[in-house]
Amino acid sequence: MAEQLAKQTNGRAHIILLGRNEEAANKIIAGFPKTDSSVPEHEASKYSFVKVDATSMAQVREVAARLNGELEKVNFIVATTGFLTTRGRDETSEGIDKKLACNFYARFRFIHDLAPLVEKAADKGETVGVASVLGAGKGGPIELDDLGLVKDFTLRKAAAHAITYNDAAMEASISPHSSICFTHSFPL
């Protein structure tokens, strides 16, 4: 998605990739189109990488706070964090399963914390949007007495819960942020 945004804007974009693999991010960024020196500075290509372990809510909050302090506005948030494993419940030091941490909690924390910056872009009349790419509509029933799947964890339940949580979070985010389009999509 970042590659398409860079191409569609002919490099006239400020794109920040967040993740754990700087080498992979730099390879992606190297393929982005660059503006030439004739382009005004405020429209020039600006690409960067911010390292974050999305299984750590402390790191997620820290990075979100840093971005809130550094950026004037954000037009788009595309949340695609994930953690694929066949291991059972694998807790972080914060007591959250790593799959749920990446597939839901980190996504929602970033979206929640950065939404005010998206509203600033919307207030300027700019196009904005927030997307979580996971499995829209493919979730399932949730265990209301075991939301973190501490008591009865299975990979299937972890996937279903994360997807259903994303559906619910996108829907719940609309009311307090009516100027922003929130989307949970299924990757094709």
Salt bridges, closest charged atoms under 4 A:
GLU23 OE2 - LYS27 NZ 3.70
GLU43 OE1 - ARG12 NH1 2.36
GLU43 OE2 - HIS42 NE2 3.57
GLU70 OE2 - ARG66 NE 3.50
GLU72 OE2 - LYS124 NZ 2.30
ASP90 OD2 - ARG87 NH1 3.62
ASP90 OD2 - LYS98 NZ 3.71
GLU91 OE2 - ARG89 NE 3.04
ASP97 OD1 - LYS99 NZ 3.18
ASP113 OD1 - ARG109 NH2 2.86
ASP113 OD1 - HIS112 ND1 3.06
GLU119 OE2 - HIS177 ND1 2.72
GLU126 OE1 - LYS73 NZ 2.83
GLU143 OE2 - LYS157 NZ 3.58
ASP145 OD2 - LYS151 NZ 3.92
ASP152 OD2 - LYS157 NZ 2.32
ASP167 OD1 - HIS184 ND1 2.50
